[in-house]
Amino acid sequence: MRIAQITLDVYDNYGNMLQKYALHKILKRLSDFTEVLWLKDSNFFHDIGAWMSHHPKRSSYGDINYQRSYFYEAVKTFKFKEFENRYIRTRFDIPYIEDIADEYDFFVVGSDQVWNPHFAFGEFPGMFLELIPRAKKISYAASIAITTIPPQYIEPLRRGISGFNNISVREESSIKLIKELTGQDALHVVDPTMLLTPEEWLEIAQKPSWFNEKYERGYILTYYFLDNRPAVIKNIAQALNLPIINLFDLDNYWHYVTSPEEFVWLFANATLIFTHSFHGTIFSILFKRPFMEIEIPGQTNIQTRIPSLLKMFRLENRIPNSEKTYTIDSILNIDYSTRDKILQIERNKAFKFLLDALNLNNGGDKI
């Protein structure tokens, strides 16, 4: 069996790269051959410039000029590219996907926000595989990520999703949307990163070269995009007398250019994690680390993806109440007593979906 895997084509997002790696690893176990199809221009130097131009705050952060910011992005991009080259078989320069339809038995779309019209509208033709036979198309943990579809995107989404027989999604909210749009039932499954065990993640984890005695006694890890961390984190760090490692700190080159392997290691060993990221939350749960979700005004992650994840693992209390100055009782203590049982149930459900969709009903021993 030959499988083509499709997700968003980017080099600057830890969650995207690690979910792609995880699903790739699982699909390789179930097939004779699996590769990721990179559907857009593979010139990632161009992508760095385009990405920076849409995020001017990065090019004017403090006293760091645009050229320095560009350099940081270039270094990080190279590390992501190296990770992909090492672990993920990728096929580039595909002019028309319909020309290769006969080369694969199945096309698996997901995970990530592949069906979010605000995020991936330009790639919808690829994400919906509209010219691929229906029987070959599978979505695994595809994310719409929003709860209300803008009117201009309703028909493209309806038409695209209707072309799938086997649909699984990453958020509960997407199940309702898909039912309303198409009349079809979708299955809620965990993100691919949760299909691998902590031990499997540690096999690729890498301790950063800059990690020294300053952090050996413990550290707080923060993962907020564009360095927009809530100010209260600094106060909590001072109260706990712990240093902060901020993965988006343009004042610290080494922290900013953290590789995917180092990202995994830092989450696995953190004393406390602050995040407003879906995958930051996932890796906190996978490694059973204390974490807190602090909402950033104007962002909507807290309304869709993250609440669905926290509800699944009975961890809704990790979102602190602003009326309590963004603190929770026993900040370093977290109840993971039901985590193993819930995770195993969710993995079994996800594996069954994949086996059924790939017509491998007797292939459970491969996972």
N, C-alpha and C positions, 0 to 999 in steps of 0.2 A: 504493500500500500504506500502511495506517495501523497503527502499532505503539504499544502501551501498554507502558510500562516500569514495573516495580514493584521497590522495594527498601525497606529499613527507613526509616521516617519520623523523622528526627532532624535537629536543627540544631546539634549540639554536637560533632561528630566530623569531623575533617579527612579521614580515610580514606573515611568514608561519602560525604561530599559530593563528593570528587574522583573516586571510582570511579563515582558517579552521573553526574557531568559527562562523564567519559571515555566511558562506554557510551552516553550520550545523543548525544554527538558522532558516534560510529560509527554508531549506528542511524539518525540523521538522514541520513547519506550513503546508506543502503540503502533508504530509504523516502520516500514523498511527505509523510508527516506522522508525527512521533513526539512523544509527551508522557509525562511521568511521572505516575502516579496516586498521589496522597497519600491513603492509605486510612484514616488515623485523624484525630482532631480536629486542626484546623489552628491551634488557639490556642497559639502557641509561647510566650507569656508564662506560661501554665499549665505548659508543659513545663519551663521554667526552674525554677519553684518545686518541681515534683515531682522533678526531677533533683537539685536541691540537698538535698532532704529525705532522699534515699537516699544522699547522700555527706556525712555530717556533718563529715568531716575538712576539707572545703573551707570550711565555715562557722565553723571554729574554728582556722584555721591561724595560728599565732603570735598577733600582736596585731590581726589583721584580723577584724572582727566579721562577723556573718551578713549585715548589710545591705550592707556593702562587697563581700563575696563575691557576693551577688546582683547587685549593679551590674555587676561584672566579667562575670558570666555573661550578663547582659542585653546588654551592649555586644558581646560576642563573637557572641551569637545574632543580633543585628542585622546584623553583618558577613556571617554565613553566609546570612542571608535575602537580603541585597543581592546576594551572589554567585549564589544560585539565581535570583533575579529577572532577573539580567543574562544568564545563560548557559543556563538550563534551563527549558523550557516545562513547567509543572506544573499539573495539574488537581486542585482541592481539592473538598471537600464531596461525596463520592461515597457516598450512603446504602447502596446495595446493588450490588456489582460485577456481579452477574448482569444488572442492568438495562441495563448498557452493553456487554454481551458482543458485540452485533451491530455496535457502532461501530468495532471494530478487527479487523484481519485476524490479528494475532498479539499475544500477551501475553508479554513477556520478563521473567522474574524473576531478579534478581541485580544485582550481586554481593553482597558483604558476608555477614554471618552470618544470612542469611534463614531457614536451616533448623536453626539452633542452638536446641534446645529450652530451654536455660537462658536464652537471650538474647531469643528472639523468639516464645516459645510463645503469648503473647497475640495475636500477629498471624498465627498459622499459617493460619487460613482464607484470609487475603489472600495469604500467601506461597505457598500451594498452589493457589490459584485453583480450588477444588473445584467451583464452579458454572460454570466456563468449559469449552467443548468441548475435549476432549483434543488435537485437531488444531491448536488455536491456541496451545498452551502450550509455552514454551521456557524452560529454565533456562540462564543463562549464568554460569559461575563461582560457582554457589551454594555457600555454605559451611555445613557442619554443625559444623565447628570442634572437635568432640570425638571421641574414639576409642571411647568406650563410651556407649551410649544408656541412660539410666535406664529401668527397666521400664515406668513409666507413660507414657512417650513413644514406645515402640516402635510401637504400633499407629497413632497419629496420623501418625507419620513414614512408616510403610509405606503407609498409605492415601493420604497426600498425594503422595508421590513416585511412586507407581504410576500416578498420573494424567497423567504426562508421557511423551511419546514421545521428545523430544529433551532429553537431560540432560547438562549439563557442570558440573563442580565445580571448586573452587579448590584442594583439597588431595588428594593421593594417598590419604590415609586414608579420605576420603569414598567413593572408588570401591569399596573393600572393603565398607564399611557398606551402601551402596546395593545391592550385589550380594547381600549376606546378607539384607537386608530385603525386596527386591522381585524378585530374580533378574534385574534389568536391568543393562545395561552403561552406565557413565557415562564421559565423556571428561574428562581432566584438562587444564584450560586456564589461561592466565595471567589474573590480575586485570585488569579493564578499564583500569586506569591504565597498564598496560604496552602497551596497544594504540596509544597515542599516542606519538609520538617526543619526545625531549627538546626539539627545536625547537618542536614544537606546544605543549608545556607552557610554554616560555619566552614564547610569545605572550601568555599571560595572567599570567605572573609579574610581581610588583610589588615593588620595593625598599621596605622599610619606611621611613617618614618619620623614624623615630628612629635609623636606622642612621647612625653617625657615625665619626669618625676612630679611636675606641676599637676598632672592629671591622674597620676597613679592612685592617689588617695580617693579619687572620685571626681565626677564632673557632671554638669548639667548640659544636655544636648538640646539645642533649639533648631527647629526646621520650619522656618517661615520664609516664604518667597519674598524677594526684593528687600530683605532685611527690614520687614515691617513688623517686628516683634512688639508685642505689648510691653510697655515700660515696666509693668509690675514684675516681670521676670527678673530684672536686675535686683529688685528688692528681696525677692525670695532667695536668689543666689547668695546675697550678702547674709541673709539670716541663716542659711545652711552652711555658709563659709565654703562654698564650692565654686571653682572656676567655670566659666561658660565656654562651650564650643558652639559657635554659631556658623552653620554651613553656608550662610549667605552674607558673610561679613567681608566687604570689600576692603576693610582695613587689615585683613589677615589673609595673605596670599595662600598659605598652606591649607587653611580651613576651607577657603572658597573653592579650591581646585580639587577637593576630595573626590576620589574615584568611586565607582559603584562598589567595588570590593571593600574599600575603607568605610563607605557609608554603612554597609552591613555590619562591620566590626564595631563601629561606634555605637550603633543602636543596641547591639548585643551586650555591650559592656557599660552603658550609661547608668549613672546613679539615678537620674531623673530626666525625663524628656518632656519638653514643651513643644507642641506642634499644632498646626491647623491644616495638616496635610493628610489625605486619605492613606497614602502608603506609609507616612510616618507613624500613623496610628496602627496600621497593620504590623509593622515590624516591632513596635512596642509590645503588642499583644503576643506576637510569635515568640519573642524572647522573654516574655513575662516581666517587662520592666515597668516601674512606676512612671506614669505619664499624666499629663493634663492637656486638655483641649481648651485653649483660650481663643475666643472668637475675635476676629478683626472686623471692625465696623465696615459695612459695605460689601463684604464677601459673603458668599452663599453656601460654601462647603458644608457649614454646620447645619444647613437646612435639608440636605439630601443625602449625600454619600456617607458622611461620617455618622450621623444618627442611626442610619440603617446598620452600620457595622457595630456601633456600640450596643445597640439593642440586641443584636445577635448574641453578643458575649456578656450580656447583663452588666455592662459597664457604663451605663448612662450617667452615673454619678461622677465621671471623670471630666464633665463639663462644669466648671465652677460657676457659681452664681455671682454676677457682678455686684450684687448688693452686699456680698460678703468680701468685697475687695479682691475678687478673683482668687480665693483660697478655698481649700477643702480640708476637712479634718484628716489628720495623719497622712500628710502629703506623700510620704515615702512608702506607705502601706497600701497595697492594692489586692483585692480579692480575686485571685485567679483559680479558685477552687473548682469552678465548673468549666474552665477553659479547655482542658484536655478532652473532656467528654463532648462538648459542643463542637470543637474543631474536628474531631473524628467523625461525628455525624455529618457535618457539612462536607468534609472531604469525600466521604462515601457517596453522598448525594451527587457531588460534582463528578466523581469518577464514573458513576453509573450513567449520568447524562452523556459523558463523552463516549463511553463504550457503546451505548445504545445508538448514538448519533453516527458513530463510525462503523456500525454493524459488527461490533466485536463483543457480542453478548457473552462469549466464553473466554474473553481475554483479560479477566480481572487479575490474573496472576502476573500480568506485565507491569502493573502499576505498583 
